[in-house]
Amino acid sequence: MELQGIYVPLVTPFDEDGSVAADALDGLARTVLDQGAAGLVALGTTGEPATLDEDERRTVTEVCARVCRERGVPLIVGAGSSDTRRSARQLAGLTGVDAALVTVPAFTRPGEAGVLAHFEHLAAHSAVPLVIYHIPYRTGQALSTATLRSLLALPGVAGIKYAAGGIDEDTVELLADGPAGVMGGDDAVFSPLLALGAAGGVLASAHLATDRFVELVDAWHKGDAVRARELGHRLAALSGSAFAEPNPSVIKGVLHAQGRIPTAAVRLPLLPAGEASVGRALELLAAVG
């Protein structure tokens, strides 16, 4: 599996009665693919998977899998936990998807050697390739460039969603030799990650102006720095507004305002975004064009 381009980690829309709005999810999936997304992610953090019961998670996966099969594009599904044995059993039973997005073990902070052993075990047992989600400001586990490269080299690992919280010397070092499969995961710094050599991104804010994020990837990969720099600044502002409140509350507010989902509801402990945040995101979305 070759990771590149824009993958949209879909929100889980809810109806007025609080149930999963499967038809709205289907429509979102089709719209972002129509606008050029390379694939979809179901049950990522943006989809609020921790608040979904087993039947709801199955519904979300089935809707996204059906659309991806029809369109001939990959589906990545969020899976796994900090329990290596339980994660391995779950991954061994995955069917109907193309890869699994698996976060570095959170809170336990097993050390870099433990993280590498964890993913060696998962990759050996998984029915599908793994995309490792490196997001140390949530997991509490920092990883060196050497460890990230070792993870990328594991058989059965398709890539890394890289969300280190910014760009530093380690980021530059990781991307210096153009490794395959590094996907940006910090929306606001996506453009400079592409400039450094990222293959694409898994971006919640790409629900909005999907085609413009696709255009940004194309511009950097073709070396059109003038076009990419200007567009990248506008999209960075949009992404900043999309994360002005805990994700995905602002994105859901915008999608609801556009009539693309039936409600802006999120499930506790998240709260709906305020009108000012949604309004600002809509203004910046209009400015993107």
C-alpha positions as CSV (number, residue, x, y, z in Angstrom):
1,M,0.0,0.0,0.0
2,E,1.5,3.3,-1.1
3,L,0.4,6.2,1.0
4,Q,0.2,9.6,-0.7
5,G,-2.3,12.5,-1.2
6,I,-5.1,13.6,1.1
7,Y,-6.9,11.2,3.4
8,V,-9.9,12.6,5.2
9,P,-10.5,11.2,8.7
10,L,-14.3,11.4,8.6
11,V,-16.4,12.9,11.4
12,T,-19.3,10.7,12.7
13,P,-22.5,12.8,12.1
14,F,-25.4,12.4,14.4
15,D,-29.1,12.7,13.8
16,E,-31.5,14.7,16.0
17,D,-32.2,11.6,18.1
18,G,-28.4,11.1,18.8
19,S,-28.0,8.1,16.5
20,V,-25.4,7.8,13.8
21,A,-26.5,9.6,10.6
22,A,-25.4,6.9,8.2
23,D,-26.8,8.7,5.1
24,A,-25.0,11.9,6.0
25,L,-21.8,9.9,6.5
26,D,-22.2,8.3,3.1
27,G,-22.7,11.8,1.5
28,L,-19.6,13.2,3.2
29,A,-17.5,10.3,2.0
30,R,-18.6,10.7,-1.5
31,T,-18.2,14.5,-1.5
32,V,-14.6,14.5,-0.3
33,L,-13.7,11.7,-2.8
34,D,-15.4,13.7,-5.6
35,Q,-13.1,16.6,-4.7
36,G,-10.0,14.5,-5.0
37,A,-9.2,12.8,-1.7
38,A,-7.1,9.7,-2.2
39,G,-8.8,7.7,0.5
40,L,-10.8,7.8,3.8
41,V,-10.1,7.1,7.4
42,A,-13.0,5.7,9.5
43,L,-12.9,5.7,13.3
44,G,-10.0,8.1,13.6
45,T,-10.0,10.5,16.5
46,T,-12.0,13.0,14.5
47,G,-14.8,10.3,14.3
48,E,-15.2,10.2,18.1
49,P,-14.7,6.4,18.2
50,A,-14.4,6.3,22.0
51,T,-18.0,7.4,22.3
52,L,-19.4,4.9,19.8
53,D,-20.7,1.5,20.8
54,E,-19.8,-1.7,18.9
55,D,-22.8,-1.5,16.6
56,E,-22.2,2.2,15.8
57,R,-18.5,1.5,15.0
58,R,-19.6,-1.3,12.7
59,T,-22.1,1.0,10.9
60,V,-19.5,3.7,10.3
61,T,-17.0,1.1,9.0
62,E,-19.5,-0.5,6.7
63,V,-20.7,2.8,5.2
64,C,-17.1,4.0,4.5
65,A,-16.1,0.6,3.2
66,R,-19.0,0.5,0.7
67,V,-18.2,3.9,-0.7
68,C,-14.5,3.1,-0.9
69,R,-15.2,-0.2,-2.8
70,E,-17.4,1.6,-5.2
71,R,-14.8,4.3,-5.9
72,G,-11.8,2.0,-5.9
73,V,-9.9,3.9,-3.2
74,P,-8.3,2.8,0.1
75,L,-10.1,2.8,3.5
76,I,-8.0,3.0,6.7
77,V,-9.7,2.2,9.9
78,G,-8.7,3.3,13.4
79,A,-7.9,0.3,15.6
80,G,-5.7,-1.0,18.4
81,S,-5.0,0.2,21.9
82,S,-2.1,0.3,24.4
83,D,-2.7,-3.4,25.1
84,T,-0.5,-5.3,22.6
85,R,-2.2,-8.7,22.9
86,R,-5.7,-7.3,22.6
87,S,-4.7,-5.1,19.7
88,A,-3.1,-8.0,17.9
89,R,-6.3,-10.0,18.2
90,Q,-8.4,-7.1,16.9
91,L,-6.0,-6.5,13.9
92,A,-5.9,-10.2,13.0
93,G,-9.7,-10.1,12.5
94,L,-9.9,-7.0,10.4
95,T,-11.6,-7.6,7.0
96,G,-13.0,-5.3,4.3
97,V,-10.5,-2.5,4.9
98,D,-7.1,-1.7,3.4
99,A,-5.1,-0.6,6.5
100,A,-5.3,0.1,10.2
101,L,-4.4,3.4,11.8
102,V,-2.8,2.5,15.2
103,T,-1.7,5.0,17.7
104,V,1.6,4.7,19.6
105,P,0.7,3.3,23.0
106,A,-0.7,6.2,25.0
107,F,-0.1,7.1,28.7
108,T,1.9,3.9,29.5
109,R,5.0,5.5,27.9
110,P,6.7,2.1,27.3
111,G,10.0,3.7,25.9
112,E,11.2,3.6,22.4
113,A,12.3,0.0,22.6
114,G,8.8,-0.9,23.9
115,V,7.1,1.0,21.1
116,L,9.2,-0.8,18.5
117,A,8.4,-4.2,20.1
118,H,4.7,-3.4,20.2
119,F,4.5,-2.6,16.5
120,E,6.7,-5.5,15.5
121,H,4.2,-7.8,17.3
122,L,1.2,-6.0,15.7
123,A,2.6,-6.0,12.2
124,A,3.3,-9.8,12.5
125,H,-0.3,-10.5,13.4
126,S,-2.3,-8.0,11.5
127,A,-4.5,-8.9,8.6
128,V,-3.8,-5.5,7.0
129,P,-0.9,-3.1,6.8
130,L,-0.4,-0.6,9.6
131,V,-0.3,3.1,9.6
132,I,1.4,4.2,12.8
133,Y,0.0,7.3,14.4
134,H,2.8,9.3,16.1
135,I,1.3,12.1,18.2
136,P,3.4,12.6,21.3
137,Y,1.4,15.5,22.8
138,R,-1.4,13.0,23.2
139,T,0.4,9.8,23.9
140,G,3.2,11.2,26.2
141,Q,5.8,9.1,24.3
142,A,8.5,10.9,22.3
143,L,10.2,8.9,19.5
144,S,13.6,9.6,17.9
145,T,14.2,9.8,14.2
146,A,16.0,6.5,14.4
147,T,13.0,4.8,16.0
148,L,10.6,6.3,13.4
149,R,12.8,5.0,10.6
150,S,12.9,1.6,12.2
151,L,9.1,1.6,12.4
152,L,8.8,2.6,8.8
153,A,11.1,-0.3,7.8
154,L,9.0,-3.0,9.6
155,P,7.3,-5.4,7.2
156,G,3.6,-4.7,7.3
157,V,4.0,-1.0,8.1
158,A,2.7,1.2,5.3
159,G,3.5,4.5,6.8
160,I,3.3,7.0,9.7
161,K,0.8,9.7,10.4
162,Y,3.3,12.3,11.8
163,A,1.8,14.8,14.2
164,A,4.7,15.9,16.4
165,G,3.1,19.2,17.3
166,G,5.3,21.3,15.0
167,I,8.4,21.2,12.9
168,D,11.8,20.8,14.5
169,E,15.3,19.4,13.7
170,D,13.9,15.8,14.1
171,T,11.3,16.5,11.5
172,V,13.8,17.9,9.1
173,E,16.1,14.9,9.7
174,L,13.2,12.4,9.2
175,L,12.2,13.8,5.9
176,A,15.7,14.6,4.6
177,D,16.1,11.4,2.6
178,G,12.5,11.3,1.3
179,P,11.2,8.2,3.1
180,A,8.0,6.8,1.7
181,G,4.8,6.8,3.7
182,V,5.3,9.9,6.0
183,M,1.9,11.6,6.1
184,G,1.4,14.9,7.8
185,G,-1.0,14.9,10.7
186,D,-0.7,18.5,12.1
187,D,-3.1,20.4,9.8
188,A,-1.7,23.9,10.5
189,V,1.9,23.0,9.5
190,F,0.9,20.7,6.6
191,S,2.3,22.9,3.9
192,P,5.8,23.1,5.3
193,L,5.8,19.3,5.9
194,L,5.0,18.9,2.2
195,A,7.8,21.3,1.3
196,L,10.2,19.1,3.4
197,G,9.0,15.9,1.6
198,A,5.9,14.4,3.2
199,A,3.9,12.2,0.9
200,G,0.5,13.7,1.8
201,G,-1.6,14.1,4.9
202,V,-4.4,12.7,7.1
203,L,-6.2,16.0,7.9
204,A,-9.4,16.7,9.7
205,S,-9.6,20.2,8.2
206,A,-9.6,18.6,4.7
207,H,-13.4,18.0,5.3
208,L,-13.5,21.7,4.3
209,A,-12.1,22.7,0.8
210,T,-10.9,19.2,0.1
211,D,-10.0,20.1,-3.4
212,R,-7.8,22.9,-2.2
213,F,-5.8,20.6,0.0
214,V,-5.4,18.2,-2.9
215,E,-4.2,21.2,-5.0
216,L,-1.6,22.0,-2.3
217,V,-0.2,18.5,-2.4
218,D,0.0,18.7,-6.2
219,A,1.7,22.1,-6.2
220,W,4.5,21.1,-3.8
221,H,5.1,17.7,-5.5
222,K,5.4,19.5,-8.8
223,G,7.8,22.1,-7.4
224,D,5.4,25.1,-7.8
225,A,6.6,26.9,-4.7
226,V,4.9,30.2,-5.5
227,R,1.5,28.7,-5.8
228,A,2.0,26.3,-2.9
229,R,3.3,28.9,-0.5
230,E,0.3,31.3,-1.1
231,L,-2.3,28.5,-0.9
232,G,-0.6,26.9,2.1
233,H,-0.8,30.1,4.1
234,R,-4.6,30.4,3.5
235,L,-5.2,26.7,4.3
236,A,-3.1,27.0,7.5
237,A,-5.4,29.9,8.6
238,L,-8.4,27.7,7.9
239,S,-6.9,24.8,9.8
240,G,-6.1,27.0,12.7
241,S,-9.8,28.1,12.9
242,A,-10.9,24.5,12.6
243,F,-9.0,23.6,15.7
244,A,-9.9,26.7,17.7
245,E,-12.0,24.4,19.9
246,P,-11.5,20.7,20.6
247,N,-11.7,18.6,17.4
248,P,-14.1,17.9,15.7
249,S,-16.6,20.5,17.2
250,V,-15.8,23.4,14.8
251,I,-15.6,21.1,11.8
252,K,-19.0,19.7,12.6
253,G,-20.4,23.2,13.2
254,V,-19.2,24.2,9.7
255,L,-20.5,21.1,8.0
256,H,-23.9,21.6,9.7
257,A,-24.0,25.2,8.6
258,Q,-23.4,24.0,5.1
259,G,-26.2,21.6,5.3
260,R,-23.9,18.6,4.9
261,I,-24.8,16.9,8.2
262,P,-28.1,17.0,10.1
263,T,-26.7,18.4,13.4
264,A,-23.5,19.8,14.8
265,A,-23.7,17.5,17.8
266,V,-20.7,15.9,19.4
267,R,-20.8,13.5,22.3
268,L,-19.6,14.3,25.9
269,P,-17.0,15.0,27.1
270,L,-16.8,17.2,24.0
271,L,-19.1,20.2,23.7
272,P,-20.5,21.9,20.5
273,A,-18.4,24.7,19.1
274,G,-19.5,28.3,19.8
275,E,-21.0,30.4,17.1
276,A,-18.0,32.7,16.9
277,S,-15.6,29.9,16.2
278,V,-17.9,28.4,13.5
279,G,-18.4,31.8,11.9
280,R,-14.7,32.5,11.8
281,A,-14.0,29.1,10.1
282,L,-16.7,29.9,7.5
283,E,-15.1,33.2,6.8
284,L,-11.7,31.7,6.3
285,L,-13.2,28.9,4.2
286,A,-14.8,31.5,1.9
287,A,-11.4,33.2,1.6
288,V,-9.7,30.0,0.5
289,G,-11.9,30.0,-2.6
